[in-house]
Amino acid sequence: MNRRNQTLGLEIVGHHGCKRWGLTQSLGSYMHHKTDTPVRKTCVLSCTDGIVLLYSETLEGSPMYHVGNPLLQQWVQIPLPPHLTVFDVVRLQENKLFSDTGLVTKMEKGIVVGYKVVWMLASCIVSTRLTFLVYSSETGVWETKDVHSLRVLIWFRLKYSVSLNGILHWLSSYGNNIDASHVLSYDFYNGGDVCHTIPFPDIQEHLQSRSFKRTISTSEGFVVYCNVSSSYNGFPTIKVWRLISTDDHPNAWELSWEVNPDFEFGVDYFPVVMHPLNYEIIYLWSRNINAIVTLNLLTYKFTLHREESSLEDEVDNKYSLDGCIMTCSGCKEYMDSIYSIYVNGVYRGTHDLYFSTCVLPRWLNPLPRRS
């Protein structure tokens, strides 16, 4: 989760004990980095394909950025853009239309062979223009790239993105509706000067009912959009789409799941993320019982996970549906803090990306370095 005001990252759900990697602790326990320079703050900005972007501040307030492999404890300090002073960077961070949280990777045969750190800046809150500052691990230099979208967008969600296959995806707004109506994407390895804007497949439905609790994440190599909406029979309907195209058309999405069952964990819940490696599994937060729900959309089997569960409690399970040990920390506090935003979003508020995932690649290799 991107939480600059938190120490390191806010890991509310952790996995370990999986057969593939055999970790005895959750990934969050590896998110530490010792430097020779004393720091007053360190936090996780982004995670993708096992690579992490860390932000730190020295005791004097100077910003530092590191990219690393937390499991192997390999870290590289990213130099600041040569045309910017420390004061310039601090001023940029105060700009609400600036974001320094972008991180994309280049994969070959399941191995990370390169990465790019991406800073983003919009000239004004409503425009078609966007500027990227991009640092490449392959060249060791920063470059500036000006791009544009084919629609006039409202830029205030740049701080939160979903990374996949060298592409960053953001929620974006278009027209008079400030709520998220499109997904904006840009390919940092094969892109030109145009950002793609893809409307949500149910946008007209959403404008009429305004009852969705929506999010995007990744699963099995796809960007995935899922929402929970009200239904005529009183039970929520869960819908899940895969992004199969970057066309500016709702048909860019493929509907994969639509379920409307009566679950024992209640009717007041919202989507967190899809399972990154299993497209049948979704994680939900149930307000009725204050628990993380791991739900198989095909079989309707589910497990419940609370922060405090007694051994006699037969409802809760420390194992998730994928067989990994699942731990929760600070879930209820964080979920309660964003629930009011979700509820207000039905009327006047806006949706954003409140969750992110840190997933290891199939093969663990050293951090890519400049050749």
C-alpha positions in Angstrom: 0.0 0.0 0.0 1.3 3.5 -0.9 1.2 5.3 2.4 3.9 8.0 2.6 2.9 9.0 6.1 3.5 5.5 7.4 6.8 3.9 8.5 7.8 1.5 5.8 4.7 -0.1 4.2 1.3 -0.7 5.8 1.0 -4.5 5.3 -2.5 -5.3 6.4 -2.5 -8.8 4.9 0.5 -11.1 4.6 1.2 -14.5 3.1 3.9 -17.0 3.8 4.4 -20.7 3.9 3.6 -21.2 0.2 5.3 -24.1 -1.5 6.6 -22.0 -4.4 8.9 -19.8 -2.3 8.9 -21.4 1.2 9.0 -18.1 3.1 8.7 -18.5 6.9 7.6 -14.8 7.3 5.4 -12.5 5.2 7.0 -10.2 2.7 6.4 -7.2 4.8 9.1 -8.4 7.3 11.7 -8.1 4.6 11.0 -4.4 3.8 13.9 -2.9 5.6 17.1 -1.2 4.3 20.1 0.0 6.3 22.0 3.0 4.9 25.1 4.8 6.1 23.1 8.0 6.1 20.8 8.4 9.2 17.2 8.8 8.1 14.1 10.1 9.9 11.5 8.3 7.6 11.3 5.4 5.2 8.3 4.2 3.3 7.4 1.8 0.5 6.2 3.7 -2.7 5.7 0.8 -5.1 6.2 -2.9 -5.5 6.2 -4.9 -8.8 7.6 -8.3 -9.7 9.4 -8.6 -6.4 11.2 -5.2 -6.9 10.5 -2.4 -4.4 10.8 1.4 -4.6 11.7 2.9 -1.2 11.6 6.5 -0.2 13.6 7.9 2.7 14.3 11.3 4.2 17.6 12.2 5.9 17.6 14.0 9.2 17.9 17.3 7.3 14.9 16.4 5.2 16.7 15.5 1.9 14.9 12.9 -0.2 16.5 9.6 -1.1 15.1 6.9 -3.4 16.2 3.2 -3.5 15.2 0.3 -5.6 15.8 -3.2 -4.3 15.1 -6.8 -3.9 14.0 -7.1 -0.3 14.5 -10.9 -0.1 18.1 -10.7 -1.2 18.6 -7.4 0.5 20.1 -5.8 -2.6 19.5 -2.1 -2.9 20.6 0.6 -5.3 20.2 4.3 -4.6 18.5 6.1 -7.5 20.2 9.5 -8.2 17.9 12.6 -8.4 17.4 14.0 -11.9 20.5 16.1 -12.6 18.6 19.2 -13.6 16.7 19.3 -10.2 18.1 20.3 -6.8 17.0 18.8 -3.5 14.9 22.0 -3.0 13.3 21.4 -6.4 12.3 17.9 -5.5 10.9 18.9 -2.2 8.8 21.6 -3.9 7.6 19.0 -6.5 6.4 16.7 -3.7 4.2 19.5 -2.4 2.5 19.7 -5.7 -0.8 17.7 -5.7 -0.4 17.0 -9.4 3.0 15.4 -8.9 3.7 11.7 -8.1 7.0 9.9 -7.6 5.6 6.5 -7.0 5.8 4.9 -10.5 7.8 1.7 -10.9 7.7 -0.7 -13.9 9.8 -3.8 -14.9 11.0 -5.5 -18.0 10.6 -9.3 -17.9 12.2 -12.0 -19.9 11.3 -15.6 -19.4 9.9 -14.8 -15.9 13.1 -12.9 -14.8 13.3 -9.2 -14.1 16.0 -7.9 -16.4 15.3 -4.1 -16.1 13.2 -1.5 -14.3 12.2 2.1 -14.6 11.4 4.6 -11.9 8.7 7.0 -13.1 7.8 10.5 -11.8 4.6 12.1 -13.2 3.5 15.7 -13.4 0.4 17.3 -14.8 0.5 21.0 -15.8 -3.0 21.7 -14.5 -5.8 19.6 -13.0 -7.9 19.4 -16.2 -5.9 18.9 -19.4 -4.7 16.4 -22.0 -1.0 16.8 -21.1 1.2 14.8 -18.8 5.0 14.9 -18.3 7.1 11.8 -17.2 10.5 11.8 -15.7 11.9 8.3 -16.2 15.0 6.7 -14.8 16.2 3.5 -16.5 18.3 0.8 -14.9 19.7 -0.1 -18.3 21.1 3.4 -19.1 21.5 4.9 -15.6 20.1 8.2 -16.8 16.9 10.2 -16.5 14.8 11.3 -19.5 11.8 13.6 -19.9 8.9 12.5 -21.9 5.8 14.6 -22.8 2.7 12.7 -23.6 -1.0 13.4 -24.1 -4.4 11.7 -23.9 -7.1 11.8 -26.5 -9.6 13.0 -23.8 -9.5 15.9 -21.4 -8.9 14.3 -18.1 -9.0 15.3 -14.4 -5.6 14.6 -12.9 -5.7 13.9 -9.2 -5.1 10.2 -9.0 -1.5 10.0 -10.2 -0.2 8.9 -6.8 -1.7 5.4 -7.0 -1.2 3.1 -10.0 -1.2 -0.6 -11.0 1.9 -1.8 -12.8 2.0 -4.8 -15.2 4.3 -5.7 -18.1 6.1 -2.4 -18.2 2.7 -0.5 -18.2 1.3 1.8 -15.5 -2.5 2.0 -15.1 -4.3 4.8 -13.2 -7.9 5.5 -12.4 -9.0 8.7 -14.2 -12.0 11.0 -14.6 -13.5 12.5 -17.7 -16.1 15.2 -18.3 -18.3 16.5 -15.5 -18.1 13.3 -13.4 -15.2 13.5 -11.0 -15.6 9.9 -10.0 -13.4 7.3 -11.7 -14.8 6.6 -15.2 -11.7 5.5 -17.1 -8.5 3.6 -16.8 -5.5 5.5 -18.1 -2.4 3.5 -19.2 1.0 4.1 -20.7 3.7 1.6 -21.8 7.1 2.8 -20.7 9.0 0.3 -22.9 7.0 0.5 -26.1 4.8 3.6 -25.8 4.7 6.6 -28.1 3.4 10.0 -27.1 -0.2 9.0 -26.4 -1.7 7.6 -23.2 -4.6 5.2 -23.6 -7.9 5.9 -21.9 -10.2 2.9 -21.5 -13.8 3.5 -20.1 -15.1 1.1 -17.5 -17.4 -1.5 -19.1 -20.4 -0.5 -16.8 -20.0 3.2 -16.9 -23.6 4.0 -18.0 -24.9 1.6 -15.4 -22.7 3.3 -12.8 -24.0 6.8 -13.7 -27.5 5.6 -13.1 -27.2 3.6 -9.9 -24.0 5.0 -8.3 -23.8 2.0 -6.0 -20.5 0.5 -7.0 -17.6 -0.3 -4.8 -14.8 -0.7 -7.4 -11.1 -1.4 -7.6 -8.5 -2.6 -10.1 -5.6 -5.0 -9.5 -3.8 -7.7 -11.4 -4.3 -11.4 -11.7 -2.7 -14.1 -13.9 -1.1 -11.5 -16.1 -4.1 -9.3 -16.7 -5.3 -6.0 -15.2 -8.6 -6.9 -13.5 -11.5 -4.7 -12.7 -14.0 -5.8 -10.0 -16.9 -4.2 -8.3 -19.7 -5.0 -5.9 -23.2 -3.5 -6.7 -26.7 -3.7 -5.3 -29.1 -6.2 -6.8 -32.8 -6.6 -7.0 -32.9 -9.6 -4.6 -31.1 -7.7 -1.8 -27.9 -9.6 -2.2 -24.8 -7.8 -3.7 -23.6 -8.8 -7.2 -19.9 -9.3 -7.7 -18.6 -8.7 -11.2 -15.0 -9.2 -12.5 -13.6 -8.1 -15.9 -10.2 -8.7 -17.5 -8.6 -5.9 -19.6 -7.9 -7.4 -23.0 -7.4 -4.3 -25.1 -6.3 -0.6 -24.8 -9.1 0.6 -27.1 -11.2 3.5 -26.0 -14.3 1.4 -25.8 -16.1 -0.6 -23.1 -15.5 -3.8 -25.2 -11.8 -3.5 -24.1 -13.0 -5.4 -21.0 -14.1 -9.1 -20.9 -16.6 -10.1 -18.3 -15.3 -13.2 -16.5 -17.4 -13.5 -13.3 -20.8 -12.4 -12.3 -22.1 -14.0 -9.0 -25.0 -13.1 -6.8 -25.0 -15.6 -4.0 -26.2 -15.4 -0.4 -23.0 -15.7 1.6 -22.9 -16.4 5.4 -20.5 -13.5 5.9 -23.3 -10.9 5.2 -24.2 -8.4 2.5 -22.1 -5.4 3.4 -18.7 -6.1 1.8 -16.4 -4.5 -0.8 -13.6 -5.8 -3.0 -9.9 -5.5 -1.9 -7.9 -7.2 -4.6 -8.0 -10.3 -6.9 -5.6 -13.1 -6.1 -2.5 -12.2 -8.2 -1.8 -15.9 -9.2 -5.3 -17.4 -9.2 -8.1 -15.7 -11.2 -10.8 -17.7 -9.4 -10.0 -16.1 -6.0 -11.0 -12.6 -4.8 -10.3 -11.0 -1.5 -13.2 -9.0 0.1 -13.7 -7.1 3.4 -16.8 -8.0 5.2 -18.2 -5.1 7.3 -20.7 -7.5 8.9 -18.1 -9.6 10.7 -15.0 -7.4 10.3 -12.9 -10.0 8.5 -11.0 -10.6 5.3 -12.9 -13.0 3.1 -11.0 -15.2 0.6 -13.7 -16.3 -1.9 -13.5 -18.8 -4.7 -15.8 -17.4 -7.4 -16.2 -20.7 -9.1 -17.0 -23.0 -6.1 -18.3 -20.3 -3.6 -15.9 -21.8 -1.0 -14.5 -19.2 1.3 -12.3 -18.7 4.4 -12.5 -15.9 7.0 -9.5 -14.2 8.5 -9.6 -11.8 11.5 -6.8 -10.2 13.4 -7.8 -11.7 16.7 -9.1 -15.3 16.6 -9.2 -17.8 19.3 -8.2 -21.4 18.7 -11.7 -22.5 19.5 -13.2 -20.3 16.8 -14.0 -22.8 14.0 -15.0 -20.1 11.6 -11.7 -18.4 11.2 -8.8 -20.1 9.4 -5.1 -19.2 9.3 -4.8 -20.8 5.9 -6.1 -19.1 2.7 -7.7 -21.0 -0.2 -4.3 -21.3 -1.9 -2.8 -23.1 1.1 -0.6 -20.3 2.3 -0.6 -19.0 5.9 -2.5 -15.6 6.0 -2.0 -13.0 8.6 -3.8 -9.7 9.2 -2.6 -6.6 10.9 -4.4 -3.3 11.2 -7.1 -4.5 8.8 -10.2 -3.2 10.6 -8.6 0.2 11.4 -7.6 0.7 7.7 -10.9 -0.6 6.3 -12.9 1.6 8.6 -10.9 4.6 7.5 -11.7 4.0 3.8 -15.2 2.8 4.2 -16.6 6.3 4.7 -14.9 7.2 1.4 -16.6 4.3 -0.4 -20.0 5.3 1.1 -19.6 8.9 0.2 -18.5 7.8 -3.3 -22.1 6.6 -3.9 -23.2 10.2 -3.7 -20.4 12.8 -4.1 -17.0 11.3 -3.3 -14.5 9.6 -5.5 -13.0 6.1 -5.8 -9.3 5.6 -5.7 -6.8 2.7 -5.4 -6.6 1.9 -1.7 -4.8 -1.4 -2.0 -1.7 -2.7 -3.7 0.0 -6.1 -3.8 3.6 -7.2 -3.6 4.2 -10.5 -5.4 7.4 -12.3 -6.0 8.3 -13.5 -9.5 8.6 -17.2 -10.3 12.4 -17.0 -10.3 14.4 -15.0 -7.8 17.4 -13.3 -9.4 19.8 -10.5 -8.4 18.6 -7.0 -8.9 19.2 -5.8 -12.5 22.2 -3.5 -12.8 23.5 -1.2 -15.5 25.4 -3.2 -18.1 
